[in-house]
Amino acid sequence: MRNSNIRKILAVKRAKESLVPFAMLTMKGYRPNWHHRILAEKLTRLMNGEIDRLMVLMPPRHGKSELASVRFPAWFLGHFPDKRVIAASYSARLAEVFGRRVRDLVGDPLFGMIFDGVSLSSGAKAANRWETNRGGGYVSAGVGGSITGMGGDLLIVDDPFKNQEDADSAVYREKVWEWYQSTLYTRIEKNGRILVILTRWHEDDLAGRLLEQSTDEWNVVCFPAVAEEDEEHRRAGEPLWADKYGTEALKRMEAAVGSRVWNALYQQRPAPAGGVIFRREWWRYYDELPPDIEQMYQSWDMTFKESAGSDYVVGQVWAVRGAERYLVDMVRGRMDFMSALSALRNLSEKYPRAAAKYIEDKANGPAVISALKGSIQGLIPVNPRGGKTARANAVCPLIEAGNVFLKRGAKFSEMLTEEASYFPSGRHDDMVDAMTQALSVSMSKNVPKASCSGQGRNFNKIFSRY
């Protein structure tokens, strides 16, 4: 019995000192993942005033609201029961749900044990507006609603957008921004803190506006559902919360929601619906290649470092019919030197008509050409002119004019259009580089119209002009 009492005393002491033990003590079955502990550390720094602006970007159903919008404001009021919290979400109803849960936490006798008698006042106890017995309080409101009667030492905004429709509405985005500036921000007390918690919906959502236009210095915690490069706690390709959403579950989610929603909500990388340089509506699609294809050729972007965070090797096969260009196939992967050679050999065997293989004459391109020139025909170095963006702008007329066709329903088509929509500010641009090289070649040179069957017969005659 004595040991049990000691354990309880220690648990209560730890709950007061640290947010994660507080969550574990006050929520039955709470099992924090490593990312919750990182988030808790940032929230602790916010509470202590070491930072005063914190932005949390996390995918849905990964525990951000439970820790940041429920446990944290209660824990904050336990430490500062004379302070005031203002919390907002996309609707007054959701904000009230958070308010009720925080209120019930503060009113629990266990809370009083942890924080030396701090509890609810005997007065107002409405879910959206209540006070502590030490003069502090909590107010919740929907985004766009009024906040009257009090200032806030801690301002919390949790998911100001309900869905994609709201986020895509320029009118609604402006409404959220004006509300933040003219209503919420004006309520902050001296030395007040602001916590913004959301999944990204749009590049111009509240997070995007704050990072671009706010004069405040924001500390940002960003957790993509799947790591895109090696991190301290996981390697590229690994899930954020494997015990809840493993790799296969996340793949199913990605397939179900589509690339745009996946990259925004789950990876925290929203892109314009239409794209920046390459507009989504420009792309045209085909179901089967026309029978009168005149020529095929390959285009390769050869970047390899054999590391998880490096760029990808990309090889594309393009077909030509008059002014039209068709993306026939694509390989993409992080490869070392030998894997890249093997990929080029395999694609050449699969598409023997693609006699010309255009390879950028920089980075690893020359080494690949040197290694394969004795066994693979048609390896042609291409010296790119201008920067990546200039080359992209140069081929835009082809795509805008409807001369570029992608395979309908193919995964590689979706991958290319998604990467192109982010270009030039996306994390990767290897598929775009291979495409712009392929289209630039076809614009600047007359790609041969002779049909090269087999292993590239008549190659020397056909390509002697190059």
N, C-alpha and C positions, 0 to 999 in steps of 0.2 A: 504493500500500500504506500509506504514511504517513497519507494522508487517511482511509483506511478505518479505521485504528487510532484516529485522533482521533475519528471518528464513534462508534466503539464505546465509547470512554472517556466521551464526552459523554452517550451513551445510558445508560450505567451510572450516571453521576452524576445524570442527571435522574430515573432510576428510583428512586434513593434519596431524592431530594428530594420527589418528587410521586407520588401514587398512580396517576394515569392513565398516565403514562409507564411506571411499574412494570408495570401490567397489559398495556400494549402490548408491552413487552419480553419478558415471561414468557408471553404467550399469542399464538400465531401467528394473525394475521388479526383481532385485536381492533380494532374500530373504534368508539370511543366516540361516543355521541350527546351533545347538549348537556345532557340530564338526568343522564347519567352523570358529567359534569364537576361539576355542582352537587352531586350526591351525594358525589363524591370530596372536594369542598371541605369538606362537613360532616363526613365521616369523618376528615379530617385534623384538623379542630378537635377532634374527640373524642379522637383519639390524643394530641394536644398538651395535653389537659386544659383547653382553653378552654371546653368544655362537657362534662358528664359523663353526660347522659342523652339519647339520640338515638333517635327513632322514625321508621322509614322505611315509608311506605305507598305501594305501587306495584302495578300490575296484573300478572297472571301473564306470564311469558316476556318481560319487559322489562329483564332484566339486573341485577336487584337482588341476587340471591344470588351471582352470579359475582363481582361487585365487592365486596359487603359481607360475604359469608360465606366467600369463598375467598381473594381477593387481599388484602383488608384485614387479616384476622388474621395472615397471613404477613408482610405489610408492617409491622404492629405489632410482631411478634416480631423482625423484622429491626432495628428501632430500639430495642426493649427486650427483648433476648434473655434477660434474667433474670426477665421478667414471665411471668404465667400467664394462659392464655385458657381459659374454659369456654364451650362452644358446645352449644346444644340445638335440636332440631327435633321435629316431631310424632312421629317414630319414631326408635328407636335406630339403625335401619338407615340412614335418610337422614342422621342426624347423623354416622354413621361414614363415609358417602360424602364429606361435607364434610371430615371429619377426615383422610381419606386424601389428598384433593387438597391440603389445606394442608400436610400432612406431606411430600408429594412435592415441593411448591414449595420448602420450607425445605431439603430434602435435595439439591436440584439444585445442581451446581457454580456455575451462574450466580448463584444466590442468594448464595452465599459471596463471589462477586466484588462483588456490589452492596453487601453489608453486612459487608465486612472479615472474612471467615472464619466468620461465623455459619452453623451447620449443625445437623444432628441429632446428638444424643449417640450414643455407641456402644452404649448400653443399650436401654431399652424403645422399640420402634418400632411398636407396634400402632397401627392406624388410629384407634382411639378414645382412645388414651392414649400420649403420647410426650413426649420432652423435647428441649430444645436443648442444644448443647454449652456453653452459658453459664449453665445452671441454671434456665432457664425451662421452660415446657411447655404442653401443650394436652390438654384432656379434652373428649370429646363424650358426649352422653347424649340419650336420648329424653325428651320432656316427660312428667313423671310418674315418671321413673326416679330412682335415687339418684345423688348426686354425692359421693363420699367421697375423702378423702385430700388434698385441696388446696383452697386458696382461689383466687379469680380476680381479676386486675387488670382484665380485660376480660370481661364476660359478654355472650354473644350468644344471642338467641332468634330463630330464623328459621322462620316459618310454624308456629306451635304447633297449628294445626288442619288436619287432613288434607283434610276435605271439609265440605259443607253439613250432612251428618248429624251430624257431631261438633259443629259450631258451633251447631246448633239444639238440641242436648241441654243442658239446664240442668245436669244432673249432670256432664257432661264439662266444661262451661265452669267450673263450680265447682272441679273437679279441677285444671284448668290454673291457676286463680287461686291455689288453696291451695299447689300445687307451686311457683309463682313466689314466693309469700311465705315459705313455710316451708323450702323446699329451696334454690332458686337464689339468692334474695336474701341468704340467710344466709351465702353463700360469698363475698360481695364483700369485697375487701381495702380498706384505708384508701385513699381517693382513687381508688377503682375506678370504671370506666366501664361503662355498660350500653347495649347496642345491641339494639333490638327491630325486626325486619324482618318485614313481613307484608302480605298482601292482606286487606282487610276481608271478613269473612264475616257478621258479626252485630254489632248495635249494642252487645252485651254481651260481645264477644270480649275478648281480652287488651288490645288497644289501647284499647277502650272503657272497660274497668275501670281501666286505668292513668291515662287522662286524667280520669276522673271521681273516682276514689278515692285514687290515689297522692298522697303528700305531696311526691314528687319533682317538680322542674320539668323538663318534657320539651320538648326541641326537636323539632319535627315537620317532616319533609319529606314532602309529599303530592303525588303526581303522578297525576291522573286520566288515563285512556287518551285521552279527548277533552276538550279544554279547555272549561269551561263559562262562562268569561269571558276577557277579554283578559289575557294574562300577559306577562311580559318577553320570553319567547322564542317565543310563538305567540299567535295570535288565537283567539277563541271558535270552537269547532267543529273546530279543527285537532288532528291526532293527536299523541301523545307521541313516537312513534318512527316517523316517516313512512317511513323507508327499510326498516323491517321490517314494520310494520303500518300500511298506508295507510288512508285514509278508507273505501274500499270494503270492505277486509278487516275493519275494525272494525264496520262496519254488518252484515256477515254474522255476525260473532261475536255481536253484540247480538241479532240475530234468532234465532240458534241457542240461546243460553243463557237468553233471557228477561229481562224488565226487572229482576226482583229480583236475580238473580245479576249482571247487568250493572252495576247501580248499586252493588252491594257490592264485587265483586271488581275491576271495571274502573274504576269511578268513585270508589271509596273512600267511598261514602255508604250504608252499610247501613241498612235500615229494619226495624222489627219485622215479622215474618211476617204478623201480623194487622192491623197498623196501630195508630195511637195513638188518634185520635178516631174515624176511619172504619175500622171493621173490614172486612177483605177479604171475610170470609164473609157480610157483609150484602148485598153487591151481587147483584142478580138480572139476568138477561140475556134478551134476546129475539132471535129470528132474523128475523122480519118484523113490522112494525107491525100491530097489530090493525086490522081494516077499519073499526071504529066509533070511530075517533079523533074526539074532540069539538072539539079546538082545538089550534093550534100557536102558539108565541110564541118570541121570541129573547131572549137575555140576553147583555149585552156588558160585558166588563171592558176599559176603554180606558186603557191606560198605554203611552205611547210616548215615547221620547227619541232614537230613531234611533241607538242605540249598542249594541254587541254585548253588553254586560253588563247591559243594562236588562231590565225585566220584559217580558212578552209581551202583545200584544193578543189577546184571546180572544173569540170569538163562538160561542154555542151555540144550537141549535134544539131546543126541547122540545115534546113532544106530550102531550096530556092525555086520559085516559079514566077518568072517575070519580075515584077516589082515586089512580090510578096515573099516574106521570110517566115518560116515555120520552125518553132523550137520542137525538135523531135524527141530528144532525150537529154538527161543531165545526170551526172554523178557529182556528189559532193561529200566531202569528209575531211576530217583532220588526219593527215597522212605524213609519214616520213618519206624519205627519198625513194626507197624501194617500193613502198605502197603506191606512190604517185606514178612510178614507171609501170607498175602492174595495172593500175587503173587505165592508163592511156592505151596499153596493149589490149586490154579487155574491150574497151570501147571501140578500138579500131577493128577488132575481130567481129564485133557485133554489127558494125556498120561499115562494111568494106567500100560502099559507095562514097563514104566521106573521106576522099583521098587526101585532101589538104587538111593539115592539122596546124592551126595558127596558135603560136605560143608566145606570150609576151617576152620580149628580149631583155628581161631584167630579173632581179631577184633570183629565183631558182630555175628560170626558163632555160638559160644557156646550158646549165649542167644537165638538164633533162634531154635537151636536143643532142648534146654530145654523147650521152650514154645510149641513146636509142637510134641515132642516125644510121648505124650499120644494120639495123634489123627492122626498122619501121620507115616506110616511105612517106614522103609528103610533109615532113616537119619544117614548118616555115616560121622563122622568127619575125615578130612584129614589134617595131619600135613605137610605143605610144607617144602621141603628141599632145601636149597640154596636160592639165591636171584631170583628176577623176570627174569633177563636176563639169568641166568644159567638155570632156568627151561625152558625158551623159547628155548635156544640152545639145550636142551636135547630132545625136541620133534620135532625139525627141520627135522631130518631124515625121520620121518613119512610123513611130508608134502612134502619134496623134492622127496621122493620116489613115490609120487602119491597115497598114501594110505588114504589121507584125502579128503573128498568130501563135497562141499557146495551146497546148493539148488540153482539151476540156476534161476536168475531173482528175487530172494527174496531180500527184502530190508535189512534183517539182514545179508545176505551174503556179500553184498556190504559194510555195516557198519563194519563188522569184517575185511575184507581185507584192508579197508582203515586205520583202527586203527592199524592193524598189520604192515602196510607199514611204519608207523611212529615209531613204537616201536624200542628201548626203550625211545626215546626222545619226544614222543607225549604228548599231554596234558592229555590224558586219556589212561588207559591200562586195564580197567575192563573186557572188552570182551576177550582180550588176556589172562588175568589171568584165567578166567573161562575155556577157551579153553586149556591152557597148563595143568591145573589141570585135565581136562577130559582126555586128551591124556596121561598124565603121569600115571593116574590110569590104563588106558588100557594097558600101556606098562609094568607097574610094577606088575600088578596082572592079573590073568585070569578072565576077566569079564565073569560072568556065561552065558552059552549058553542055559540054560533052558528058555522056553518061559513062562513068568509070566503074565498071563492074569488076568482080573478082578482087584481086589484090592490087588494084590501082593500075591496070594496064594503060599503056600510052602516057604514063605520068610525065615523063621527061618532055614529051611533045606538048602536052596540054599546059604544063606549068612553066615552060621555059621563059615565058615573058616575065616571071617574077624573079 
